[in-house]
Amino acid sequence: MADIIRLHSDVLVIGGGPAACWAALAAREAGRSVVMVDKGYVGTSGATAPSNTGTWFATTPASRARLIEERARQSEGLADIRQMGRVIDSATQHLHVLAERGYRFPHDDEGNVYIANLRGPDYMRFMRMQAVRAGVTIRDHHPALELLVSGEVVAGAAGFARQLDQQWEARAGAVVIATGGCAFGSRILGATGLTGDGQLMAAELGAALSGMEFSNQYGIVPLHSSVNKGLPYFWASFFRSDGSPIDIPPGQRFPVLAREGLEGPVYARLDKATGGLPEALRRGQPNCFLPFDRAHIDPFTDLFPIALRSEGTVRGTGGLKRTDDDGSIGIPGLYAAGDALERQDIAGAATGGGGPNASWAIATGVWAGNGAAAFAARLGERAIERAVRPSGQAGLRPAAGVRQVDPAAAVALVREELLPVDRNFFRSAPKLAASLARLDAAWEELRDHAQGSGMAALRLREAAGLIATSRWAYRAAELRTETRGMHRRLDAPQGNPALARRISISGVDRPLLAVDTLAPEVAAS
């Protein structure tokens, strides 16, 4: 392997999605030098790039209050009113910044800029261009494997340049983790690289996570398709294989479809979309209809088979626990943004999928970029000269003797335990315990014996991220002995008012759980 690639900057951003781009821009516009490293190609990797998404914004005080009221009601007591307002305000401001800089939003019938929708491919291409123009150094196909620390302060990261077959080391005054959520190996659109890497790296240094029990959001997909865009299904009717309609009470679509799917095949037809709606849906969500067109199916008139596919923390709410308004997560010099960060502030026990999550990525990206820039500025120019040590563990520095560990087997185990509807959508104490026994054993094997370099190290670290995230999710689910939002316990089907609190978890080998003492909405008042 050739000599190591050495990079240095005031701020290092790990990731390549919208939160990462906004963080890089914010830090650069604050006067700091910025390097971005991404597992894929900045502008095409991640869940946003291949999709269209709505946005969460308000142009009047009345609409802002209405948005907050609606989301607070859905959150089941776990949202933060103040943070909701901050997200709406920051996202609205920066959506208009996008328009001012030339992003081509459509216009409404009165000629006003319509900022309610972002076209993923266009949006991410535009964000990459903005970062390049601002002077951000972008290193594509440079996955990070571990963080570097100086004493107790994060001082950079190290990884592997896949196309160059070289190791890299990036020294920085501060680091932003914007690596996205964890899809548990689910093959949903844009989720191949979403393996919990950033969460694992931060947790190895002691960062806590929160909301991990809310990691079981599922999306509707046409059978044998990865397109998990849910908007068209608001106009769908659902049927059993004998043609009988499935009755779905308000607010019960996913539980009903999940139960029906366990009994037999489920079919859908978008027959509630009438008039000009089919054409509007095709224009607004073109990628949703490609699987139908390729199969010669007219989804507005034909029945087609569907499935529920896990979306993990990508559409769930769990992630690294924010400790301050600037995106810091409790480790000096380390910040987080977007799906890597827990989103209970805006979603609580429900999903923030779509508009709220898109605006969360914008707002938290800006906050983390500014926070990291300010931290780096306080350290001064000599920050990159600090002595550093690597902090990665499982897959890099085994705790016991080295022996062959198959990362593909570990990934397959995560898929077996986290993706099935009857195991993760509908939970119970016996099922959680059985899954954790297998996941804990796999973690111990990785921790004690796995070691790799180059691509082998990347695959082992991805496997470690997947297993670690799965263990956090199921341990938090064990502690929440109630049903709340997307967390459904068959053995505790009712909500418990005493558990209207957030659950935090920290530690990798032996995770420690804690229940917050105050409800977030109370703490925010």
C-alpha positions, 0 to 999 in steps of 0.5 A: 500500500502506498504512503498515507494521504495526509490532510489538514483543516480547521474543520473536518466533515465526515459525510456527504449528504445534505447535513454534511454539505450545510455543515461544510458551507457554514464552517467555510463561511465562518472563515474556517478551512474545511475538508469533507470526506465521504464514503461515496461521492458527495452529491450522489450518496445517501438517502436524499440524493435519489429522492424528492423530499418535502420541507418543513418551513413557515413564512408566517407566525401563524403557520409556524405555530400550526406546524409546531402544534401538529408535530407536538401532537404526533410526538407523544410527549417527547418533542422539544417545542423550543427546538422545533421553532429553531429548526423551522426558523433556520430551515426557512431562512436557508431554503430562501438562501438556496433560492437566492443562490440559484437553486431552481425552486418552482413557482406557485400560481401567484409567481412566488418561490415554492420552497416546499419541495427539494428534488434530490438529484438537483439539490445535492448536485447544487450543494456540492457545487456550492461547497466547491465554490466556497473552497471546501476540499472534497475527498470522495470515496474516502470512508472514515474508519475512526476518530483521532483524539488529542488527550480528551479532544477530538482532533481528526479522523483516519480512513481508507481511500478506496479508489487510491488504495491508500490510508488517509489521516485528516487532522482538524481543529473540530469534526462534524459527524454527518454520516446519516442514519443506520438502515440495518442492511435494508435495501431501501433507496440510497441506504447501502452505505448507511451502516451506523459508522459515525454513531459507532465512532462517537460512541467509542469516545463516550458519546451517548445516543437517544431515541434508539427504541424508535428505530422501527419505521417501515415504508411501503414498497412495490414488491421486489423494489427498493423505492420506499417513497410513501407519498403516493400511498395516501391515495391507495386502496389495499387488498388481500390476495382474494380481492377483498378490501382491507379496512384501515382505521385512521392512523392505523395503516402500518399496523394493519398492513403489517398484520395482514402481511404476516397472514398473506400477500397484500396488494395496492392500487392508487385508485383514490388519485383521480383527476389531475392527481396521477399526472401531478404525482408522476411529475413530483415523484418520478422515481416512484413510478419507474418500477411500475413502468418497467413492469408494465403496471399502471398503479392507478388501475392495476393491483400490484403486490407490496411489502413493508421494508424497514427504514431503520433510523433513516426514518426513525428518530434515534441517533447521537444525543445532542448536548447543546444548541450548537450540535455538540454531543458531549465530546470536546471538538465533536459535533453531529448533524442530520440523521446521525443525530437523534431527532426526538426534538421534532419527531418524538416517538413518531417518524420525521420522514420527509419534510421535518427530516429534510429541514432538520438536516439543513438546520443541524448542519448549519448549527454543527458547522458553526459550532465546529468553526467556533471551536476550531477558531478558539484552538488556533492554527497550531491545532493540527500540530497536536499529537494524536492517537486513534480511537477505533476498536472493533474491526481495527484493534481486537481485544483478544487474539486475531482470527478470521471474522466474516463481516458478511455473516455479521451483516446477514445476522443484523438483517435477520434480527432487525428487518422482519416485521414480526420481530422488529415492528411487533416487539415483545420481551422474549423476542428482544431477548433472543435477538440480543443474545445473538447480536451480543455474541456477534459483537463479542466476536468482532470486538475480540478477534476481527482485524483488517486493513484497507477494504477489509477494515471498511467492511469490518467497521461497517459490520461493527456499526450495524451490530452496535446500532442494533444492540442499542436499538433493542436494549432501549426497546427492552427498557421502554415497557410500553407502546408509544409511537412507532415502538410497539410492544405486544406484551405492553400494548398501552402507553405508560405516562411515567415513560413519557421520557427520553431514554439515553444509552451510552457505551459500546461493549456494555451499554448503559441505559438511563431515563431522562428525569424531565419530559422534554416539553417541560424542560423546554418551557 
